């Protein structure tokens, strides 16, 4: 299976998506470090907390741009279906996790479950897109 971009739209997508995700990681770890170790508070803490959201918004725009620029209908279909499967996976996993948290509180000795922080949903979604994309492609082979 060839994983290299097949056309200009895909190359542009990778060149946009990669740096945006890199910024997400840098902003997230930078904000956590600054708030925990530099004891930032007040308006600066709010600004740092919002900083990782900027690349998330950029990724949403980048994906929309890719879907508009992609000339191959099959590639667009694969991307949309992979994202739908990932969305369903995130919804199912977080719902189950929520039930586990709710019922684990009733029986903490038998079901120790950690609280799921919402900022994990974005990386979880893209991880599931990464898992579902080859499966969607395999279905069409």
N, C-alpha and C positions, 0 to 999 in steps of 0.2 A: 504494500500500500504506500503510495507516494503522499507524503505529508506537506510537501512544498506548495506554496500558493499557486493556483492554476491560472490566475489572471490578475490584471492590474487592480481591480476592486479588492481582491483578497489581500494583495500586498499592502495596499493602503490601509486596510482594516488591521492587519498585523502591526504595521508601523504606528498606528494610532493607539491600538488596544494595549500593546506591550508597555509603552511609556506611561499610559494612564494607570495601569495596574501597578507599575513600579512606584508611581507617585502615591497611590493608595497605601502601599506597604510602608513607604518612607514617612508619609504624613501620619499614619496610624501609630507606628512605633515612636516617631518623634513626639507626638502628642502625649502618648502614654509616658514616655521618659520624662518629658518636661513637667507633666502634672505630678508624677510620683516623686521625682528626684529634685526638681527645681522648686517644688511647692508653689506652683503657679495657681492663682485663684482669681476670682472676680471675672471681669470682662475678658481678660486674657485666657482664662480657663475655658470660657464659652467659645471663644474664637478657635482655640486649639481643638476643642471637642468637635466643632463643625468642619475643621480642615479636612479630615479624611472623607467627608461627604462630597467634596468638590470633584475628586477623580471618579467617584461613583456616578455622579451626574454626567461627567464627561463620557464614561463608558456607555451610558444609556444613549447619549447622542451619537457616539461612534457606531454602535450597533444599528441604530436607525439609519445612519448614513450608509453603512455597508449594505443594508437591505435595499436601499434605494439605488445604490450604485451597481450592485451585482447584476450583470447582464444574463447570467445563467439561471433560469427558473428553477432548475433542479437544486442548485446550490442554495438558493433562497429558501426553498422548501425544506431542505435538510436543516438549515439553521433555525428556521421557525419551529419545526417539529422537535428539534433537540431542546430548544428553549422551553417549549410547552411541556415536554417530558421532565425537564429539570424543575420547572415551576410546580408541576404536580408532585415531584419527589420532595421538594422543599416543603410544600404544604402538608404532605403526608407525614414526613419525618418530624416536623415541628408540632403537628397536632398530636402525634403519638408521644413525643417528648413532653408536651404540656400535660397530657394525661398522666404520664409517669411522674412528673413533678407534683401534680395535684394529689395523686394517690400515694406517692412516696411520703408525702407529708403526714398522711394518716398512719403509715407503717414505716418509719424511717429505718428501723433495724433490718427489715427484710428487703428493702429496695432503695439503697442509697443512690440518689440521682442528683447530679450537679445542675444548677440553674443554667439554662442556655441563654447566653448574652445575644441580643439581637444583631450585633455587628457581625456575627458569624454567618448570618443568612446570605449575605452577598457573596462571600467566598464559597459557601456551600452551593449556592445556585450555579456559579461558574464551574465548580468541580463537577456537578451533575451534568452540566452542558457538555463538559469534556468527556464524561463517561457515555452519555447518550448519543453523541454525534456519530461515533463509529457504529453503534447499534442501529441507528436510523439508516446509515449508509448500507450496512450489511443487509438490512431488510429489502433494499432495492436492487441488490446485486443479481 
